[in-house]
Amino acid sequence: MVGRKEPSPGLLRQLDDLARAVFPSLSTVLLMVLAAGPTGVPAMVPAAALPCIVFWSVFRPGAMPPPAVFVLGLLQDLLTMSPLGIGVVTLLVAHAVAVAWRRFLVRQSFLAVWLAFCTFAVGTAAMGWLLTALLAWSLPAFAPALHQAVLTAGLYPPFAFVLSRIHGVMRQAEEVA
């Protein structure tokens, strides 16, 4: 409207906006905590974190800012009892690459995005292995890193299916509001 000031949004509208803004980070925290349960699969926490972080970094980067990724990486390190900083660095690098490739990935088919994500999974597992080797001054076994990469790549399709439905609902809510 010309010359008229828009009314300030009500409390419910502000709560709805806040919920949509924090949902990606909080849902990732919940998935990480659930994955840290007694599954007997130590690679489950990074395998649950990376698909969420890359998905939201590509399709809704404002909802997955670097400080949130930092906290998620720190939580990953604490839940997996790995040296502090490894999860932080790997997730921040994955987030930065996903945001940098966002314009390309957002226009691609699911298969192309999944193949790109597979490189994310292999890259973060290799980076985590390398950082662990540097911090320990010895070469750890490579099999756990390979297992983590394969598990992470395999979990992306079901995660992406659910997250894309949630993202669609969030977009519809924003269009109505």
C-alpha positions as CSV (number, residue, x, y, z in Angstrom):
1,M,0.0,0.0,0.0
2,V,1.2,3.4,-0.9
3,G,1.6,5.8,2.0
4,R,0.3,3.3,4.6
5,K,2.4,1.5,7.1
6,E,1.9,-2.2,7.2
7,P,0.6,-3.5,10.5
8,S,3.1,-5.3,12.7
9,P,2.8,-9.0,12.7
10,G,1.0,-10.6,15.5
11,L,2.4,-12.9,18.1
12,L,1.3,-16.1,16.3
13,R,2.8,-14.9,13.1
14,Q,6.1,-14.2,14.9
15,L,6.0,-17.6,16.5
16,D,5.3,-19.3,13.2
17,D,8.3,-17.5,11.6
18,L,10.5,-18.4,14.5
19,A,9.5,-22.1,14.3
20,R,10.2,-22.2,10.5
21,A,13.6,-20.6,11.1
22,V,14.8,-22.9,13.8
23,F,13.2,-26.1,12.6
24,P,16.1,-27.3,10.4
25,S,18.6,-26.9,13.2
26,L,16.4,-28.4,16.0
27,S,15.3,-31.3,13.9
28,T,18.9,-32.1,13.1
29,V,19.8,-32.0,16.8
30,L,17.0,-34.4,17.5
31,L,18.1,-36.8,14.8
32,M,21.6,-36.7,16.0
33,V,20.6,-37.4,19.6
34,L,18.4,-40.3,18.4
35,A,21.2,-41.7,16.2
36,A,23.5,-41.6,19.2
37,G,21.3,-44.2,20.9
38,P,22.5,-47.7,21.5
39,T,22.5,-48.8,17.8
40,G,26.0,-50.2,17.8
41,V,26.8,-48.1,14.8
42,P,29.2,-45.3,15.7
43,A,29.0,-43.7,12.2
44,M,25.2,-43.2,12.7
45,V,25.5,-39.7,14.2
46,P,27.6,-38.2,11.3
47,A,25.4,-40.1,8.9
48,A,22.3,-38.4,10.3
49,A,23.8,-34.9,10.6
50,L,25.4,-34.5,7.1
51,P,22.3,-35.1,5.0
52,C,20.3,-32.6,7.0
53,I,23.0,-30.0,7.0
54,V,23.6,-30.3,3.2
55,F,19.9,-30.4,2.4
56,W,19.1,-27.3,4.3
57,S,22.2,-25.5,3.2
58,V,21.2,-26.1,-0.4
59,F,17.5,-25.6,-0.3
60,R,17.1,-23.1,2.7
61,P,20.5,-21.7,3.5
62,G,19.1,-19.0,5.8
63,A,17.7,-21.6,8.1
64,M,21.1,-23.4,8.5
65,P,23.6,-20.6,9.2
66,P,27.3,-21.3,10.0
67,P,26.9,-20.7,13.7
68,A,24.2,-23.4,13.8
69,V,26.5,-25.8,11.8
70,F,29.3,-25.1,14.3
71,V,27.0,-26.1,17.2
72,L,25.9,-29.2,15.3
73,G,29.5,-30.1,14.6
74,L,30.4,-29.7,18.3
75,L,27.4,-31.8,19.3
76,Q,28.6,-34.5,16.8
77,D,32.0,-34.5,18.4
78,L,30.5,-34.8,21.8
79,L,28.1,-37.6,20.9
80,T,30.7,-39.6,19.0
81,M,33.5,-38.9,21.5
82,S,35.8,-37.9,18.7
83,P,38.4,-35.2,19.2
84,L,36.8,-31.8,19.5
85,G,36.9,-29.9,16.3
86,I,36.8,-32.7,13.7
87,G,33.0,-32.7,13.4
88,V,33.0,-28.9,13.5
89,V,35.5,-28.5,10.7
90,T,34.1,-31.2,8.5
91,L,30.5,-30.0,8.8
92,L,31.5,-26.3,8.3
93,V,33.4,-27.2,5.1
94,A,30.5,-29.3,3.9
95,H,28.1,-26.4,4.6
96,A,30.4,-23.9,2.8
97,V,30.7,-26.1,-0.3
98,A,26.9,-26.8,-0.3
99,V,26.2,-23.1,-0.1
100,A,28.7,-22.3,-2.8
101,W,27.2,-25.0,-5.1
102,R,23.6,-24.1,-4.2
103,R,22.6,-22.3,-7.4
104,F,23.8,-25.3,-9.4
105,L,22.4,-28.0,-7.2
106,V,19.0,-26.5,-6.7
107,R,18.2,-26.8,-10.5
108,Q,19.4,-30.4,-10.8
109,S,17.4,-33.7,-10.6
110,F,17.4,-35.8,-7.5
111,L,19.9,-38.2,-9.0
112,A,22.4,-35.5,-9.7
113,V,22.0,-34.0,-6.2
114,W,22.4,-37.4,-4.7
115,L,25.6,-38.1,-6.7
116,A,26.9,-34.7,-5.5
117,F,25.9,-35.6,-2.0
118,C,27.9,-38.9,-2.3
119,T,31.0,-36.8,-3.0
120,F,30.1,-34.7,0.2
121,A,29.9,-38.0,2.1
122,V,33.2,-39.3,0.8
123,G,34.9,-36.0,1.3
124,T,33.7,-35.4,4.8
125,A,34.6,-39.0,5.8
126,A,38.1,-38.6,4.3
127,M,38.6,-35.2,5.9
128,G,37.5,-36.6,9.3
129,W,39.9,-39.6,8.8
130,L,42.8,-37.2,7.9
131,L,42.1,-34.8,10.8
132,T,42.0,-37.8,13.2
133,A,45.3,-39.0,11.8
134,L,46.9,-35.6,12.2
135,L,45.7,-35.2,15.8
136,A,46.8,-38.7,16.7
137,W,50.0,-38.7,14.8
138,S,49.2,-42.2,13.5
139,L,47.2,-43.6,10.7
140,P,43.8,-44.9,11.9
141,A,42.0,-47.7,10.1
142,F,40.3,-46.5,7.0
143,A,37.4,-49.0,7.1
144,P,35.3,-46.9,9.6
145,A,35.6,-43.8,7.4
146,L,34.5,-45.8,4.4
147,H,31.6,-47.3,6.4
148,Q,30.6,-43.8,7.4
149,A,30.7,-42.5,3.8
150,V,28.6,-45.4,2.5
151,L,26.1,-45.2,5.4
152,T,25.8,-41.4,4.9
153,A,25.3,-41.7,1.2
154,G,22.7,-44.4,1.7
155,L,20.7,-42.4,4.2
156,Y,20.4,-39.3,2.0
157,P,17.5,-40.5,-0.2
158,P,15.0,-41.2,2.7
159,F,16.2,-38.1,4.5
160,A,15.8,-36.0,1.4
161,F,12.3,-37.4,0.7
162,V,11.1,-36.4,4.2
163,L,13.0,-33.1,4.3
164,S,11.7,-32.0,0.8
165,R,8.1,-32.6,1.9
166,I,8.7,-30.5,5.0
167,H,10.4,-27.8,2.9
168,G,7.4,-27.8,0.6
169,V,5.0,-27.3,3.5
170,M,7.2,-24.5,4.9
171,R,7.2,-22.8,1.5
172,Q,3.4,-23.1,1.2
173,A,3.0,-21.6,4.7
174,E,5.2,-18.6,3.7
175,E,3.2,-18.0,0.5
176,V,-0.1,-17.9,2.5
177,A,1.3,-15.6,5.1
